[in-house]
Amino acid sequence: MYINCHTYYSLRYGTLSEIELLKLAQENGINALALTDINNTSACLNFIRKAEGLGIKPIVGIDFRNGTDQVYIGLAKNNNGFKELNTYLSHYSERKLLIPEIAPAFNDCYIIYPFEKVLQLEKSKFSSNEFIGVSFEELRKLRFSRLLEFTDKLVIQQTVTIRTKKDFNAHRLLRAIDNNILLSKLEKSEECLITDKMYCIEDVYRIFLDFPHIIENTKALLENCNIKFEFGKERHSQNLKLYTDSFENDYLLLEKLCNDGLHRRYALPNQKVFERLRTELETIKSLGFVSFFLINYDIVSYAKSKGYFHVGRGSGANSIVAYIIGITDVDPIELDLYFERFINPFRASPPDFDIDFSWKDRDDVTAYIFQRFSNTALLATYNTFKFRAVVRELGKVFGLPKEEIDKLSEGNYSIDSIDDISKLVLRYGKLIEGFPNYLSVHSAGILILDKPVHYYSATDLPPKGFSTVQFDMIIAEDVGVFKFDILGQRGLAKIKDALEIIKENRPEISSIDITNVEAFKKDEKINQLLKSGGAIGAYYVESPAMRGLMQQLQTQDYLGLVAASSIIRPGVSGSGMKEEFIKRHRYPENRKNANPILLKIMPDTYGVMVYQEDVLKVANQFADLTLGEADILRRGMSGKYRSREEFLAVEQKFISNCRAKGFADELIFEVWNQIKSFAGYAFAKGHSASYAVESYQSLYLKCYFPLEFMTAVLNNGGGFYSTEHYLHEAKKQGANICLPCINNSDHPNRLIDKSIYLGFGYLKNVEVYTIQRLLSERQLNGAYKSLDDFVDRVAISIEQLSILIRIDAFRFTCKTKTELQWQAIFKLNAKGGKSNQAKLFKSQHKEFILPKLDSTWIEDAYDEMELLGFPLCGYFSLIEERMSKGVFASKMRDHVGKKILIYGSLVTTRYNRTSQGKLMRLSTFVDYAGDYFDAVHFSDVVDKYPINGLGIYACYGIVKERFDFCSISVILSKKMSLKPNPRNLVL
């Protein structure tokens, strides 16, 4: 009897989930229910999926509104009707247009006009699919209305938005948040009615007792609506099924691509290669995933045709088919990658292919996908209300002062000390926490479907201009819609840009084959960078934790890097197996500590589970599960089980099989807990190997073209570290770092021979148009000869010119910055006037005689800190205090177990938790010689000696050593004071 029900996907309006709505209907004896969220279909598919289990017939539609003004309700008679409604809504929402007051002629939809809207429109003619909706409250008016005569068009339209008074209060708060106003200013027209709730079926019949024809009309309407989607095990893939014109031709094409590419990947393929290829092709064919591979191949082929680099990873990187046809660059035979990790007969979903492109190229690849394939959309994600954020919003709605809002948001209060309004904020903050706030775009997911996108959902059009569905990946997979992951990352852009810079700066270099990774893997100089922790700037291997791990492991080959990429993940670390792996790797005598059965299963990792594949191996060979069952176990550990019951059944089988084999419970649960502790975090081996390929390409460039590579790193936003630190690294590689120069700099950094000229883009408060003008003028008419020449040629304000002078961009004039500042003021007028165009005729500049005006290097350093964010001279030069004699990082190994004093310039710092859950701080510094060292503030000192921003810190503590890697456990630390800015000194 309910044809107008809202969930909290009626964003910042509804107050209950689709599951809660269904349970509410069940409690009230309702056996058919229509979900009609306001201009949204996010909940529809899950509503349909869950309704059957609760014995309720699901009907879906849309509550079409302009703001809060209800125009009409659309109900889908069937799947095609749902598509019609979605297409209609999408047309208006994507273009940000108002919904028309009269609905179009739908083929498979019912349209219900609200009673009051019909009166306003004075509508008197209704087509066969149009009805008039009457709420409980409106029955009194109906008795005296001309609409009473439309006996065959009247239906019950009792809106459901809330359950209780508490829901109504939450609804009003959401409306105030949406309108960004005080609750006291919220107009009644912005709210639902307090009666917009569900009544039991008996009450519905009682209220409409005098209008049996309305009850019958409503029943008939609901009975005529039937929508069906397949879910769970019954579902089939809804992705594009055919790449060519038939499944047979798809398979022949995939087979041909494999035959054509086989000898490019394997000069002399052996029987193992042929067997693996045959098995994969047969399984891909039997499971119907042929088009999935061909579509990924198509995307990668386009990227290659444009000269874009890519990295193929995810579970699909375990596939020899993907390797041969070029989707990935990971050889599953070399790495002994499990076929069943990426595909098996138990798996209903296709394998994951995460394809990374440069962040600069990704949008073009996405545009190609939309142009190449018809039924395409981006996947959505829901941004939900977080507690702290919603408390802030509610505090504003209630009109609390900022100090009170800060206190509540940050938890700095006792419940007894706050007033009633603050308690209301906290109470409703807890209620609203987790509600969807707005729809956003999934970071990577693209849908390529067999049917039109609107068959499943309405779409929005975010700023990037690609249609986006209104459901997330969980719902998508439930209905058989599987995403293609197209990601953007900066590591590939660094490689591509480095090659361009090499071409420009080193014209004598004819060409570089950056794809020759096999040669890079065997290069001793490159491997030495891994072993010594010299990978700053290289994708995925530059973080302090990763560099420290590789030094502990003494990583010096590709397989070692692949292992390190997975060992560093939280699961392996958290289970304690990271430490055990390092011991067994560095000191072979420790391998005897491994359980013989596990050592036999995983000899390459010394009996330690490192990769997701190891879960499969152990479950299969230790517990005699099939590889399909083992994959259910692996997915379940990641929280990705389709059915919790199915996962629990496999868990019980694991335990019972082990007991049947005679294993002691102690061993069984030790192994089980290892699996449990890390399976959800560990990488697939192929995934790690994909990262390692890209890392080796970066390391090659860092090793042989360090200045070009570091310039590319800087021009792509760096990575783990700050700009200042990457400049420090470039200096270590022999670069001369130059401040921005109006004749040599560009918007990004520019390498000329061995000098890196900082880009104008670093300058704070310099307008983009100023930079564009000065660069365009220089490109057209050559270098600037003087300040006068610059002023004549570039339209600029005194404020903008002052910034360029303060950063010493006119140093080629050999005049001091102070003199240039005064000259600029005289020439441009201190009032800050700015002409809109450069002067047509050059005027004679008057020469002003100024006294000798000097500035100090300290003033220059403070200018750099203000305008760039850091001083080029480094913080050690600016120390005001006298430094005691300390130890250098390179000598820490000589002081293991002893207390030392060491001075360091902060590189990066972060909080972490000990195994007992206590707070600690991990910091990385460089000493006066430019060498790195790590410092740990444990929980007993972390609050006493805080790290407050960049600068020099005196660290006193004990040198600790783990596997030849030294760090300092801080006893006390102090930030050293800097020389004051001379301009701020008061005489």
KAVEN-V655779 format. One line per field, one symbol per residue. phi: phi as a letter, one per 20 degrees, with the letter a starting at -180 (. if undefined). burial: b if it has 16 or more other ideal C-beta (glycine too) atoms within 10 Angstrom, else e. A space follows every 10 residues. Layout:
BEGIN
phi = ???
burial = ???
END
This chain:
BEGIN
phi = .ddbdddfef glbfcbffff fffffffdme dbbdecfflb cgegffgffe fgfdmcfecc aceecdmeff eadddefbff ffffffffff geffeldfff fdffeeeccd ddefgfffff flfcdcffdd cdecegfegf fggddffgfe fedecfcefd ccdcffffff gfffffffel cfgfefeffe deefefbedf fffffffdge cfffffffgf gffeebcbce cmfefdfefg ecedebfffg ffffffffff egffecgcfe ffffffffff fffgffemdf fgffffffff ffgffemeeb cebnfffeef ffffenfccd effgelefgf fdbbfeeeef fededecgfe dgffffffff ffdfecbeee beeefegfff ffffgffemf fgfffgfffe mebdffedef ffffgfffff fegnffebec dgfbfcdcde dggffdafcd cfgfndgcfd cdfffgffen ddededddbe ffffffffff fffeecffff acefeefgff feffffffff femeegnegm defgffffff ffflfbbfff fgfffefffg ffffenefff ffgfffcgff fffffgffff fcffdmmdfd dggfffffff eedlffffff fffffffemd ffcfffffff gffgffffff enffggfgff fffffffcff dfefffffff ffffffffff fffdcfffff ffgffdmmaf deggfffgff ffeoededfg cfdcecfefc eclddeefff ffffmefgff ffffffffff cnfeeafgff ffecfbefff ffffffemfd fffmdfffff fffffffdmf fnfcfebfff dfefefeeed ffddcdffff ffffffedoa effnfgfefe ffeffceegf dfffcgndec dbdbefdbbb ebdffenefb cdcdcdefen eebdccefgf cfefcfddmf qeceddadfd cclmddbdef ebbbeffegf fgfefee
burial = bbbbbbbbbb bbbbbbbbee bbebbeebeb ebbbbbbbbb bbbbbbbbbb beeeebbbbb bbbbbeeeeb bbbbbbbbbe bbbbbbebbb ebbbeeeebe eebeebebbb bbbbbebbbe eeeeeeeebb bbbbbbebbe ebeebebeeb eebbbbbbbb bbbeeebbbb bbbbbbbbbe eebeebeeeb bbeeebbbbe eeebeebbee beebbebbee bbeebebebe beeebebbbb bebeeeeeeb bebbeebbee bbeebbeeee eebeebbeeb bebbeebebb bbbbbbbbbb ebbeeeebbb bbbbbbbbbb bbbbbbbbbb bbbebebbbb bbbbeebebb bbbbbbbbbe bbeebbebbb eebebbbbbb bbeebeeeeb bbbbbbbbeb eeebbebbbe eeeeeeeeee ebeebbebbe bbeebbbebe bbebbbbbbb eebbbbbbbb eeeeebbbbb bbbebbbbbb bbbbbbbbbb bbbbbbbbbe bbeebeeeee ebebeebeeb beeeebbebb bebbbbbbbb bbbbebbbbb bbbbbbebeb bbbbbbbbbe bbbebebbbb bbbbbeeeee eeebeebbbe bbeebbbbbb bbbbbbbbbb ebbebbbbbb bbbbbbbeee bbeeebbeeb bebbeebbee eebeeeebee bbebbbbbbb bbbbbbbbbb bbbbbbbbbb bbbebbbbbb bbbbbbebbb bebbbbbbbb bebebeebbb bbbbbbebbb beeeebbbbb ebbeebeeeb bebbbebbee eeebeebbbb bbbbbbbbeb bbbbbbbbbb bebebbbbbb bebbbebbee eeeeeeeeee eeeeeeeeee eeeebeebbb bbbbbebbeb bbebbbebbe eeeeebbebe bbeebeeeeb ebbbbbbebe eeeeeeeeeb bbbbbbbbee ebbbbbbeee bbeebebeeb bbbbbbbebe eebebbbbeb bebebbebee eeeeeee
END
